[in-house]
Amino acid sequence: MVAGCIPVFFHPASAHLQYRWHLPEDHAKYSVFIPEAGVRAGTASIEAVLRAIPAATVARMREEVVRLIPQVVYADPRGKLETVKDAFDIAVDRMLDRVARLRN
């Protein structure tokens, strides 16, 4: 994703659960999901699934991936990115939200 590539996942836990704070809930906007069971059983062709995605959809997904890059990387603290929330900022914000919910 950091290079602008659309990720292909075979199990929901591979990113959707691990990075739920950093990635939007609408996974189809930025990634392709191909069930692992279909690949293992030979009923799903990775190449066929990917080739079936229209070029316009790929372009929209790539734009979304590029938009998400700051949320999945750690910014150089010496940089001038005060207006961009990086992965660290998001993790801290979510932890503070969680603490606030537990206190209430």
CYANA upper distance limits for C-alpha pairs under 8 A (distance plus 0.5 A):
  1 MET  CA      5 CYS  CA      5.42
  1 MET  CA      6 ILE  CA      6.70
  1 MET  CA      7 PRO  CA      6.84
  1 MET  CA     65 VAL  CA      6.83
  1 MET  CA     66 VAL  CA      8.19
  1 MET  CA     69 ILE  CA      7.31
  2 VAL  CA     66 VAL  CA      8.24
  2 VAL  CA     69 ILE  CA      6.11
  2 VAL  CA     72 VAL  CA      8.05
  2 VAL  CA     73 VAL  CA      7.95
  4 GLY  CA     62 ARG  CA      6.93
  4 GLY  CA     65 VAL  CA      6.40
  4 GLY  CA     66 VAL  CA      5.92
  4 GLY  CA     69 ILE  CA      8.17
  5 CYS  CA     62 ARG  CA      7.24
  5 CYS  CA     65 VAL  CA      7.63
  6 ILE  CA     30 TYR  CA      6.82
  6 ILE  CA     31 SER  CA      6.07
  6 ILE  CA     32 VAL  CA      7.91
  6 ILE  CA     61 MET  CA      7.32
  6 ILE  CA     62 ARG  CA      6.56
  6 ILE  CA     65 VAL  CA      7.02
  7 PRO  CA     30 TYR  CA      7.92
  7 PRO  CA     31 SER  CA      5.54
  7 PRO  CA     32 VAL  CA      6.86
  8 VAL  CA     31 SER  CA      6.34
  8 VAL  CA     32 VAL  CA      5.18
  8 VAL  CA     33 PHE  CA      6.31
  8 VAL  CA     34 ILE  CA      7.73
  9 PHE  CA     14 SER  CA      7.18
  9 PHE  CA     15 ALA  CA      8.10
  9 PHE  CA     31 SER  CA      7.86
  9 PHE  CA     32 VAL  CA      6.69
  9 PHE  CA     33 PHE  CA      5.38
  9 PHE  CA     34 ILE  CA      6.74
  9 PHE  CA     35 PRO  CA      8.40
 10 PHE  CA     14 SER  CA      8.01
 10 PHE  CA     33 PHE  CA      6.37
 10 PHE  CA     34 ILE  CA      5.57
 10 PHE  CA     35 PRO  CA      5.54
 10 PHE  CA     36 GLU  CA      5.23
 11 HIS  CA     33 PHE  CA      8.09
 11 HIS  CA     34 ILE  CA      8.29
 11 HIS  CA     35 PRO  CA      6.88
 11 HIS  CA     36 GLU  CA      6.66
 12 PRO  CA     16 HIS  CA      6.07
 12 PRO  CA     17 LEU  CA      7.13
 12 PRO  CA     33 PHE  CA      8.39
 13 ALA  CA     17 LEU  CA      5.32
 13 ALA  CA     18 GLN  CA      6.73
 14 SER  CA     18 GLN  CA      7.12
 15 ALA  CA     19 TYR  CA      5.97
 15 ALA  CA     20 ARG  CA      8.07
 16 HIS  CA     20 ARG  CA      6.13
 16 HIS  CA     23 LEU  CA      7.78
 16 HIS  CA     25 GLU  CA      8.30
 16 HIS  CA     27 HIS  CA      7.84
 19 TYR  CA     23 LEU  CA      6.47
 20 ARG  CA     24 PRO  CA      7.54
 20 ARG  CA     25 GLU  CA      7.76
 21 TRP  CA     90 ILE  CA      7.48
 21 TRP  CA     91 ALA  CA      7.40
 21 TRP  CA     94 ARG  CA      7.46
 22 HIS  CA     71 GLN  CA      6.19
 22 HIS  CA     72 VAL  CA      6.76
 22 HIS  CA     87 ALA  CA      7.28
 22 HIS  CA     90 ILE  CA      7.27
 22 HIS  CA     91 ALA  CA      8.30
 23 LEU  CA     27 HIS  CA      8.34
 23 LEU  CA     68 LEU  CA      7.84
 23 LEU  CA     71 GLN  CA      8.07
 23 LEU  CA     72 VAL  CA      8.47
 26 ASP  CA     30 TYR  CA      8.45
 27 HIS  CA     31 SER  CA      6.24
 27 HIS  CA     32 VAL  CA      8.22
 28 ALA  CA     32 VAL  CA      6.72
 28 ALA  CA     33 PHE  CA      8.19
 29 LYS  CA     60 ARG  CA      8.20
 29 LYS  CA     61 MET  CA      6.09
 29 LYS  CA     64 GLU  CA      7.32
 30 TYR  CA     61 MET  CA      5.21
 30 TYR  CA     62 ARG  CA      7.39
 30 TYR  CA     64 GLU  CA      6.18
 30 TYR  CA     65 VAL  CA      6.05
 31 SER  CA     61 MET  CA      7.62
 34 ILE  CA     38 GLY  CA      8.05
 34 ILE  CA     39 VAL  CA      8.10
 34 ILE  CA     44 ALA  CA      8.14
 34 ILE  CA     46 ILE  CA      7.79
 34 ILE  CA     49 VAL  CA      8.31
 35 PRO  CA     39 VAL  CA      7.28
 36 GLU  CA     40 ARG  CA      6.65
 37 ALA  CA     41 ALA  CA      6.47
 38 GLY  CA     42 GLY  CA      6.45
 38 GLY  CA     43 THR  CA      5.47
 38 GLY  CA     44 ALA  CA      5.28
 39 VAL  CA     43 THR  CA      6.69
 39 VAL  CA     44 ALA  CA      5.41
 39 VAL  CA     45 SER  CA      6.98
 39 VAL  CA     46 ILE  CA      7.78
 44 ALA  CA     48 ALA  CA      8.38
 44 ALA  CA     49 VAL  CA      8.06
 45 SER  CA     49 VAL  CA      6.66
 46 ILE  CA     50 LEU  CA      6.71
 47 GLU  CA     51 ARG  CA      6.50
 48 ALA  CA     52 ALA  CA      6.61
 49 VAL  CA     53 ILE  CA      7.47
 53 ILE  CA     57 THR  CA      7.06
 53 ILE  CA     58 VAL  CA      7.20
 54 PRO  CA     58 VAL  CA      6.89
 55 ALA  CA     59 ALA  CA      6.70
 56 ALA  CA     60 ARG  CA      6.83
 57 THR  CA     61 MET  CA      6.59
 58 VAL  CA     62 ARG  CA      6.53
 59 ALA  CA     63 GLU  CA      6.75
 60 ARG  CA     64 GLU  CA      6.81
 61 MET  CA     65 VAL  CA      6.69
 62 ARG  CA     66 VAL  CA      6.73
 63 GLU  CA     67 ARG  CA      6.71
 64 GLU  CA     68 LEU  CA      6.74
 65 VAL  CA     69 ILE  CA      6.88
 68 LEU  CA     72 VAL  CA      7.40
 69 ILE  CA     73 VAL  CA      6.97
 70 PRO  CA     74 TYR  CA      8.04
 70 PRO  CA     75 ALA  CA      8.21
 70 PRO  CA     84 VAL  CA      7.54
 70 PRO  CA     85 LYS  CA      7.23
 70 PRO  CA     86 ASP  CA      5.58
 70 PRO  CA     87 ALA  CA      7.49
 71 GLN  CA     85 LYS  CA      6.96
 71 GLN  CA     86 ASP  CA      5.21
 71 GLN  CA     87 ALA  CA      5.25
 71 GLN  CA     90 ILE  CA      7.63
 72 VAL  CA     86 ASP  CA      7.14
 72 VAL  CA     87 ALA  CA      5.48
 73 VAL  CA     86 ASP  CA      6.48
 73 VAL  CA     87 ALA  CA      5.87
 74 TYR  CA     86 ASP  CA      6.01
 74 TYR  CA     87 ALA  CA      5.98
 74 TYR  CA     88 PHE  CA      6.71
 75 ALA  CA     79 GLY  CA      7.77
 75 ALA  CA     81 LEU  CA      7.97
 75 ALA  CA     86 ASP  CA      6.51
 75 ALA  CA     87 ALA  CA      8.50
 85 LYS  CA     89 ASP  CA      5.94
 85 LYS  CA     90 ILE  CA      6.95
 86 ASP  CA     90 ILE  CA      6.83
 87 ALA  CA     91 ALA  CA      6.67
 88 PHE  CA     92 VAL  CA      6.68
 89 ASP  CA     93 ASP  CA      6.60
 90 ILE  CA     94 ARG  CA      6.64
 91 ALA  CA     95 MET  CA      6.67
 92 VAL  CA     96 LEU  CA      6.67
 93 ASP  CA     97 ASP  CA      6.69
 94 ARG  CA     98 ARG  CA      6.61
 95 MET  CA     99 VAL  CA      6.70
 96 LEU  CA    100 ALA  CA      6.65
 97 ASP  CA    101 ARG  CA      6.72
 98 ARG  CA    102 LEU  CA      6.73
 99 VAL  CA    103 ARG  CA      6.74
100 ALA  CA    104 ASN  CA      6.92
